[in-house]
Amino acid sequence: MARMGKAGISLPRSNNQARKGRLTMNQIMSMLLGATMPGKNMPRFEYKRMTGEQLRTELLDMAMPVFAFARIFGVRPQTVKKWLRDENDIPPWVHVALGLLRLEGALSEARQLAAEHIIRDNQRPGAGEFPFLERADEITEGNGDDDD
């Protein structure tokens, strides 16, 4: 007799049962398909994905360079560039973050919070710990020298 698995799937008692031909390919496929029915292993939400062009437009509208967005949100500039080229999906949080940055005073606050969070600039080791703390506005300034 078969035993029941966590997902309510009838499982063979041992691998030998499957090897001895007691389970047909149809039975095995039915078990596998039953384990991946919608609602079992799917994420709860589906999000409308932002395109690279939409991200580019948002960043331009805010006059925010790629490296500045990357510094504030702790992602590599190359990652943001891949998003812009639609090489990688843009995570849902980016849409929310851009919307929040449009609130009055939010960009300044984001700069300050990032400055408090960036311990060191590995490309400018002489700047010491928390290199932007006294100059949080510099997080969104520069020439993009932190590109990988």
URJO-V48704 format. One record per residue. RES is the residue in one letter. PHI is phi in degrees with one decimal (* if undefined). OMEGA is omega as a letter, one per 30 degrees, with the letter a starting at -180 (none if undefined). D_FIRST is the distance of its C-alpha to the first C-alpha in Angstrom with 1 decimal. Layout:
# URJO-V48704
res->RES phi->PHI omega->OMEGA d_first->D_FIRST
res->RES phi->PHI omega->OMEGA d_first->D_FIRST
This chain:
# URJO-V48704
res->M phi->* omega->a d_first->0.0
res->A phi->-82.8 omega->l d_first->3.8
res->R phi->-107.0 omega->a d_first->6.7
res->M phi->-96.5 omega->l d_first->10.0
res->G phi->-86.5 omega->a d_first->13.1
res->K phi->-58.8 omega->a d_first->16.6
res->A phi->-88.9 omega->a d_first->17.5
res->G phi->78.5 omega->a d_first->14.7
res->I phi->-92.7 omega->l d_first->13.1
res->S phi->-75.7 omega->a d_first->9.5
res->L phi->-108.3 omega->l d_first->9.2
res->P phi->-67.4 omega->l d_first->7.6
res->R phi->-63.9 omega->a d_first->7.0
res->S phi->-149.6 omega->l d_first->10.3
res->N phi->-65.5 omega->a d_first->13.2
res->N phi->-62.0 omega->l d_first->13.0
res->Q phi->-59.8 omega->l d_first->10.1
res->A phi->-67.6 omega->a d_first->12.6
res->R phi->-68.1 omega->a d_first->15.4
res->K phi->-77.8 omega->l d_first->14.3
res->G phi->84.0 omega->l d_first->14.4
res->R phi->-73.1 omega->l d_first->10.8
res->L phi->-109.9 omega->l d_first->11.8
res->T phi->-85.6 omega->l d_first->15.2
res->M phi->-60.2 omega->l d_first->18.0
res->N phi->-61.7 omega->l d_first->18.0
res->Q phi->-65.6 omega->l d_first->14.4
res->I phi->-64.4 omega->l d_first->15.5
res->M phi->-63.6 omega->l d_first->18.8
res->S phi->-62.5 omega->l d_first->17.4
res->M phi->-64.3 omega->a d_first->15.5
res->L phi->-65.9 omega->l d_first->18.8
res->L phi->-65.8 omega->l d_first->21.0
res->G phi->-64.2 omega->a d_first->19.2
res->A phi->-78.5 omega->a d_first->19.9
res->T phi->-117.1 omega->l d_first->23.6
res->M phi->-63.8 omega->l d_first->24.5
res->P phi->-52.0 omega->a d_first->28.0
res->G phi->96.7 omega->a d_first->28.3
res->K phi->-86.0 omega->a d_first->25.5
res->N phi->-121.4 omega->a d_first->27.2
res->M phi->-88.9 omega->l d_first->30.6
res->P phi->-63.1 omega->a d_first->33.8
res->R phi->-66.5 omega->a d_first->35.0
res->F phi->-117.8 omega->l d_first->38.4
res->E phi->-115.2 omega->a d_first->39.9
res->Y phi->-112.1 omega->l d_first->43.5
res->K phi->-68.5 omega->a d_first->46.4
res->R phi->-86.4 omega->l d_first->47.2
res->M phi->-78.4 omega->l d_first->50.8
res->T phi->-92.4 omega->l d_first->52.3
res->G phi->-61.5 omega->l d_first->54.5
res->E phi->-65.5 omega->l d_first->57.5
res->Q phi->-64.3 omega->l d_first->56.9
res->L phi->-64.0 omega->l d_first->56.6
res->R phi->-58.7 omega->l d_first->59.8
res->T phi->-61.6 omega->l d_first->61.6
res->E phi->-61.1 omega->a d_first->60.6
res->L phi->-64.6 omega->l d_first->61.8
res->L phi->-65.1 omega->l d_first->65.0
res->D phi->-60.9 omega->a d_first->65.7
res->M phi->-94.6 omega->a d_first->65.4
res->A phi->54.2 omega->a d_first->67.4
res->M phi->-110.5 omega->l d_first->64.6
res->P phi->-65.5 omega->l d_first->64.3
res->V phi->-54.1 omega->a d_first->60.8
res->F phi->-63.7 omega->l d_first->61.5
res->A phi->-69.2 omega->l d_first->62.4
res->F phi->-59.6 omega->a d_first->59.2
res->A phi->-62.2 omega->l d_first->57.2
res->R phi->-62.7 omega->a d_first->59.2
res->I phi->-62.9 omega->a d_first->58.8
res->F phi->-101.6 omega->l d_first->55.0
res->G phi->69.8 omega->l d_first->54.2
res->V phi->-116.3 omega->a d_first->53.0
res->R phi->-74.4 omega->l d_first->54.5
res->P phi->-55.2 omega->l d_first->57.1
res->Q phi->-63.0 omega->l d_first->55.3
res->T phi->-64.6 omega->l d_first->52.3
res->V phi->-62.4 omega->l d_first->54.5
res->K phi->-63.7 omega->l d_first->56.1
res->K phi->-66.2 omega->l d_first->52.8
res->W phi->-61.4 omega->a d_first->52.1
res->L phi->-62.5 omega->l d_first->55.5
res->R phi->-89.3 omega->a d_first->54.8
res->D phi->58.9 omega->l d_first->51.4
res->E phi->-81.8 omega->l d_first->49.8
res->N phi->-128.1 omega->l d_first->47.4
res->D phi->-64.3 omega->l d_first->46.3
res->I phi->-84.3 omega->a d_first->48.4
res->P phi->-62.1 omega->a d_first->46.4
res->P phi->-57.7 omega->a d_first->46.6
res->W phi->-64.2 omega->a d_first->48.5
res->V phi->-64.3 omega->l d_first->51.5
res->H phi->-58.6 omega->l d_first->52.2
res->V phi->-65.0 omega->a d_first->52.3
res->A phi->-60.7 omega->l d_first->54.4
res->L phi->-64.2 omega->l d_first->56.9
res->G phi->-62.4 omega->l d_first->57.2
res->L phi->-67.2 omega->l d_first->57.9
res->L phi->-64.8 omega->l d_first->60.4
res->R phi->-78.5 omega->l d_first->62.4
res->L phi->-67.7 omega->a d_first->63.1
res->E phi->-57.0 omega->l d_first->66.6
res->G phi->80.7 omega->a d_first->66.8
res->A phi->-69.2 omega->a d_first->63.2
res->L phi->-64.0 omega->l d_first->64.0
res->S phi->-62.1 omega->l d_first->66.4
res->E phi->-65.1 omega->l d_first->63.9
res->A phi->-63.3 omega->l d_first->61.2
res->R phi->-58.4 omega->a d_first->63.7
res->Q phi->-64.5 omega->l d_first->64.5
res->L phi->-63.1 omega->l d_first->60.9
res->A phi->-64.7 omega->l d_first->60.2
res->A phi->-60.1 omega->l d_first->63.3
res->E phi->-74.5 omega->a d_first->62.1
res->H phi->-100.9 omega->a d_first->58.7
res->I phi->-81.5 omega->a d_first->60.0
res->I phi->-72.6 omega->a d_first->60.7
res->R phi->-151.2 omega->l d_first->62.3
res->D phi->-104.8 omega->a d_first->63.2
res->N phi->-67.6 omega->l d_first->62.3
res->Q phi->-91.5 omega->l d_first->64.7
res->R phi->-134.2 omega->a d_first->67.5
res->P phi->-60.5 omega->l d_first->67.0
res->G phi->-69.2 omega->a d_first->70.6
res->A phi->-75.2 omega->l d_first->69.9
res->G phi->77.4 omega->a d_first->68.2
res->E phi->-74.9 omega->a d_first->65.4
res->F phi->47.9 omega->a d_first->64.8
res->P phi->-64.0 omega->a d_first->67.2
res->F phi->-105.2 omega->a d_first->67.1
res->L phi->-57.6 omega->l d_first->67.5
res->E phi->-82.1 omega->a d_first->71.2
res->R phi->-133.3 omega->a d_first->71.0
res->A phi->-58.7 omega->l d_first->67.9
res->D phi->-65.7 omega->a d_first->69.5
res->E phi->-71.3 omega->l d_first->69.3
res->I phi->-61.0 omega->a d_first->65.6
res->T phi->-101.0 omega->l d_first->66.1
res->E phi->-115.0 omega->l d_first->69.2
res->G phi->129.3 omega->a d_first->69.6
res->N phi->-116.9 omega->l d_first->69.3
res->G phi->77.2 omega->a d_first->65.6
res->D phi->-68.4 omega->l d_first->66.1
res->D phi->-94.8 omega->l d_first->62.6
res->D phi->-65.6 omega->a d_first->61.0
res->D phi->-87.1 omega->none d_first->58.8
